[in-house]
Amino acid sequence: MGRATVRLDPAFAVGPVRPRLFGSFVEHMGRCVYTGIYEPSHPDADELGFRTDVAHLVRELGVTVVRYPGGNFVSNYRWEDGVGAKADRPTQLDLAWRSVETNQVGTDDFVDWARSVGVEPMMAVNLGTRGPSEAVELLLYCNGDPGTQWPDRRAQNGHVEPHDVRVWCLGNEMDGPWQMGHKTAEEYARVAEETARAMRRVDRDLELVACGSSSRGMPTFGTWERVVLERCFDLVDHVSAHAYYEPLDGDVDSFLASAEDMNRFIQSVVATADHVAAVRGSDKRIMVSFDEWNVWRQQGFDGESSLAVREAPELIEDVYDVTDAVVVGSLLATLLQHADRVSMACQAQLVNVIAPIMTEPGGASWRQTIYHPFALTARYARGMVLRPAVVCDRVDTAAYGPVDQLVVTATLDDTGEGGADLTVFFANRSRTEPVELTLDVAAAVGAAPGDWTLVEHLALYDDDPTATNTRLEPDRVVPRPGGARTEGDTLTATLPPTSWHCIRLTEAVSR
């Protein structure tokens, strides 16, 4: 059995928890939109055609911001086709996923849905097959006051008040040869600069996200970010990062350590952005928008060109197991550990397509295993992110070398006279060894000895790490009570192999 000692002290804080770290992603891909969030013929559909059972699960998941409409889809998307009377909207061929796009859901529909489930819309513009003019027109349609063409068009379509979308992505994965309108770094930097400058003429207070690398393994990684930011530095606020993880060639040990790659990815992008700032003599800090991340078994995907043309096809509907959930929990912890520089993050995607939520057309919806670490982290990560001091055993991995057996992060919500709430998240990345944990909270907030009370310990694990949730067995894998114990300022617990944990404590005596 491994052993670990963790000490928490509010003097060692990363920064405040950013609500936008708990974002998601809705793309017109597979069944994410159609028979996912939207299915007018479903028994639980609302008056706009959106599934209320899915909306309930989205609210419970705790999603704060949703990126739309892509993804690869956006790079050949004509947004005008998705507004106005549904009967008049044209059916088009989406080149990204070789799908028939009916355009029954578009900009207004998505914003209506986002507002109804309480999430902030995050829009992407097409810089693949289109450019600055079309991006500005979409911005005017969304945010302009009536009196000119595009805001008047929105008002005619039933939305007199502006949508007031604040965050805009300048294209998607333009470094990728798979992208419609793929560009070199220099080509993209030029069009992103032109688009950003024009959009800021409409609204100088927008938050703009420049495309970063679509993975840390891209041959242009690092150079791409430098070239783009050298040109766009004064015009953008964030640079994107995308990453998907899977057990390559059956290497589960390295897969469980995927957070090491995400950590290095973030550090590299931050270093590049700060290098550009230093050269310019600027104190501005470009933030990282990690607006696509998840577990995705890409080795099992034959690629876009192999897809038959269909409407809302079943596409990359991965079924997630316990191991996947532990990885997702560790990735969330890593995003929190970088809350000083990661401004937002979007798990891709929300429904059906590599998603925490699954649906059956006309039937049930259910939570995948990865739903639970996301929902609990989004619910209980509050206040300040602490930087824990961790001493634990190591796990050997082929991809990253020796890594800590535990991934740990903590948040402290100091409520002042009413006390404080402390939440600690753990992932045990060993497939074979449990961990005997000792958590020292003596320094937290300066509470008197013995003032901390254990609220609950929720654990996600199973004797079978390949266990999944399905339509017929939707609660096969759910968080269960853990066995944490407290004595004075010390908490102890045994963390099983391949497990994820949420441990909550509260200060029992007001200060």
C-alpha positions, 0 to 999 in steps of 0.5 A: 500500500502506498502512503501519502501526506498532504498539507494545506496552507492558505498562504500558498494559493494559486488564485480564485476559482474561475467559474468558466473552468467548468465549461462545455462544448456543443458542436453540430456534429453527430447527435450532439445537437439533433436528438441530443439537446434538441428533439422536437418530437421527444415526449419531454421536448419544450415549446422550442423543441429542446429536451427538458430531460437533457436540460435537467442533466446539464443544470445538474452537471454545473456547466457555466459556459458553452462553446458553439457551433464548433469545432471543425463544423464552424470552418465551413458554416454559413450562420445566416442559414440557421436564423429566421423561420425554420421552414425557410432554412436551407439544408446544407452539406457540412464538409467537416463531418460529411453530415446533412445539416438541416439548420433547424438549430442556429444562433438564436435557438442556441442562445435561447437554449443557453439562457434557459439552462443558465449557461453563458454562450461562447461563440466561434466565427468561421475563419476557414471559408469566410473572414472578417466581414462575415464575422462582423455581421454575425457579431452585429446580428448577436449584439447590435442595437436595432437600427441597422441591417443585421440587428434589425434582422434579429429583431424581425426573427423575434429577438429585439434585445441583443444577445450580448455574447461576450466571448468570441473564438476567432476560428477553430484549430486553424493549424490542422490540415483537416480544417476547412480553410487550414492556414499557416501560422502567418496566414491565420495571424493576418486574418485573426488580426484583421477580424479582431480589429474589425470586431473591436470596432463594433464592441471594444469590450469583447473577449477574443480567443485566438486559435492556439495549437490543436494539440501539444504534438502538432509539428508547429506547436510553440511556433504557432502561438508565437507567430499568432500572438506577435501579430494579435497580442494587443487585440486578443485576451486568450489563446486556445489549447485543445487536447484529447487523451486515450490509452495509446496501444493499451498503455493504461499507466500513461493514460492515467497520467494524462494530466502530466501532458495537460500540465506541460501543455499549459506551462508551454503556452504560458511561457510562449505568451509571456515571451511575446509580452517580454519582447514587447515590453508589455505587462499584459498577460494572455490567458489560456482558453482550454476550450476543448479537452476530454478522453477520446479514443481516436485510434478507433476513429477512421477519420472524416473522409471515411464517413458516409453522408447522413443526417445526425449520424451516431458519431464517436459516441464513446462509452466511458468507464471508471478509468476514464472518469479518474482521468477526467477528474485529474484533468479538472484538478490540473485546470484548477491548479492553473487557475491563475492563467487558465481563464476558461475550459470546455469539456468536449462535447456535452451530449452523445459525442464523447460526452458526459450525457447520453440520450436515446432518440425518443427515449431516455437520457443518462449520465456517463461515468465522467459526468460525476467528477465534473459535476462534483468539482463544479459544485464544490470548487469554491473560493481560492485554489490552494497549492497543496504540499504532497509527499507520495509514492511514484508511478512509472509511466512510459510516456511521462516517466515517474509521476506522483501516484496522487493528483491533488488540488483543494479549494478554500471558501473562507466565509469570514465570521461564518467559518470556511468550507474546504474541499479536496479532490484526489485521483489515485493514478495507480492501477494496483496500489491503494493509498493510505492518505494523511491530510493535515489541515492545521494551517487552513484559515487559522482555525482553532485545533479541532475546528474542522468537521468532515462533511462528506467523502465521496469516492468514484471507483469500482472493483472492475475499472472497466465498468460503465453506465448504460441505458439499461444500467445508468447507475452502475458507476456512481459516487459512493460514501468513502471512509475518511476519518478525522481526528483533530486537524488530521484526516485519514482515508484509504484511496483504492486503486484507480479512484477519484475522491471529493472530500469536504470539510467545514470549519465547525466554530465561527471565528 
